[in-house]
């Protein structure tokens, strides 16, 4: 039986086509298949995706798996990503003696770093571990690691890179600390005959940051009236004093003060304050130590509203008498409240 020439060519054409396809596909597969790495992760996360991409970028082929200790794998190494309770990457390599994967290192990102920093640090350690495993160095590496069957697990800490040094910027010089203060207020002294009304002036020089030396003057605008059965008399007592003040600022908007000083008082009575029951003026100068406290909320950068309280005690007794009979004593004690405005200079 004779086979026609055309029919005899069909098997030859098919064989030639198959040879071409095999020849075309075989080199591509050889180029695509690199060393295999078993990649085990419980649940994909952005961190595990970055770890996988880093391994693939070094020329390894990823073999997904669920158990790093499973047999039958062709991988030369393994990476297991664990997210909790502490994020870490376990790195395994084939033991040349047993042919099984054995844990060799642990990459433990610092919990103090954010996700971006942890990912960068982990990538650096992965490249250091997998670089020697890249073909064609796989076989010598496996032979060299064969005696390390019982080697202990090594924890590879992630070392925090030094923080970048910020450029030095010449900041503007701080505003100079105010050295002087002047203020004016209306004060109410509590003295015999009832409250009066004074106009007060004060000044302070800040010798130190929290310590100042100052003076004050309190001039009567409205005096008080002392009354008794024998008659009545008006009472005024201007004050002039010096003090030492401690200044504190618990907040930038509030200033607190405490002071101690000495003042001179010019106590004047006018009317029927002395025998023989006629309108005369009696004058006495007395010294008294004065202690004070103040509260000053800030109004603007240089102005403050202040409320001051002072308490003094006359060193010498100042009696107000009618017909030789004392009816009141001034300055034992003397209290004063003042409300005013101060300016820092």
Buried (B, 14 or more C-beta within 10 A) or exposed (E): EEEEEEEEEEEEEEEEEEEEEEEEEEEEEEEEEBBBBBBBBEEEBEBBEBBBEBBBEBEBBBBEBEEBBEEEBEBBBBBBBBEEEEBBBBBBBBBBEEEEBBBBBBBBBEEEBEEEBBBBBBBBBBEEBBEEBBEEEBEEBBEEBEEBEEEEEEEBEBEEEEEEEEEEEEEEEEEEEEEEBBBEBEBBBBBBBEBBEBBBBBBBEBEEEEEBBBBBBBEBEEBBEBBBEBBBBBBBBBBEBEBBBEBEEEEEEEBBBEBEBEBEBBBBBBBBBBEEEEEBEBEBEBBBBBBBEBBBEBEEEEBBBBBBBBBBEBEEEBEBBBBEEEBBEBBBEBEBBBEBBBBBE
